[in-house]
């Protein structure tokens, strides 16, 4: 694993890279990213894994002018140029899936294949109801039950975290609220643009995901011309953490199929 800082548009981006072979751009979700996460070595055994920390997450800086997913997408367009990624596979989880979908509508000719794991980003249901539950309006234990198949197993012992790890956790949460608050968890315009993302696409959902329902994922997938869906058992909103071997095999089999 190598970690470096890349400066783009005045933003210091923390960038992780591991493995060799065909590049794979991995866009993390609202809980952030750690090189210690169990899927990392599995994916890096077959691909060159490239993981930017979104602005406001980890050690990446957050300028006053950046307050939307669309801002991050434009930032990553320049990152693709900087890394000379002319034709690349992209995987995104949760808000990372939202970023990946938006990126694919802007430069479809540069995305070879697209994988979205428990993605958010569009509004598919009625206007009087939230498609995605408001995790900031409920106790942490209740949110954990929506996020994980086995909340107890995935529970983080805060007492064992370093000061830096604690600071990153709370900073990630604060930035997530900034990016998705209004409108909640979607861009009203993205739905009308997804027809441009015509590359092969795979939507993945953990069977116990309480945030992204099966109906939501299926409706989302139908907005792309060449998408299919897959469900992973005994996993919640982040199957790469609860079922890393199954998730990585599913993703890489699709990308290399």
C-alpha positions, 0 to 999 in steps of 0.5 A: 500500500502506498499513500500520497497526497495529490493536490487538485483545484486547491484540494489535498486528496489522500490517495491510496494505491495497492496491487498491480495489474489493470487499474480499478478505481474504488469510490468509498461510502459514507463510512470512509475507507481504511487499508485495513478493511478486509476486501482490500488485499483480496481485490489487490491480488488481481487488480491495481486498486486506486482509492481516493478519500473524498474531500472531507474524509480521512486526511483529504481537505474540504474547501468552503466552496465544496458542498455537493456530490457534483463538486466531487465528480468534477474533481475526479474528472481531473483526477482521472486525467492526473492518473492517466486513467483513460479507460477504467473500471469503477466501483462505488459503494453507497455515496461512492456509487452515487459518485460513480453513476454521475461520473459515468454520465459525464464521461461514459467513453472513459468507464469500461465497466461500472459496479455500484454497491448499495448505491444512493443518488436518485429519487425513484419513489413518491415525493412524500416519502424518503427512498433512503431512511434518515440515519441522522434522525435515529439513535446510533443503534437503530442506524447500525441495524439498518447498515449491518446484517450482524450489528454486534459483529460490526460494532466498533469499540470506540475505546480502542480507537486512536485520537486520529481514528476518532477524529476521522470517524466524526469528520466523515459523519459531518462531511456526509451530512453536508453532501447528502442533506438537501435534497436527501440522498439524491440529485434530482437531475441525475435520474434524467442523465443515467441513460448516458451510462451505457457501459455494462453495469452491475448493481449489488445489494446486501440482502439485509441492507436496511438503507437501500431496498431491493425495490429501490435498487431494481428501479435504479438499475432500470435507469441504465441501458445495460445494467443487471442486479445481484444480491449477496446473502448475510450482508448489509449496506457494506457487503465488502466488510461483512462478506468480503470474499463473496463481494470481491469475487462477484465484482472481479468476475463481472469486471473480467467476464 
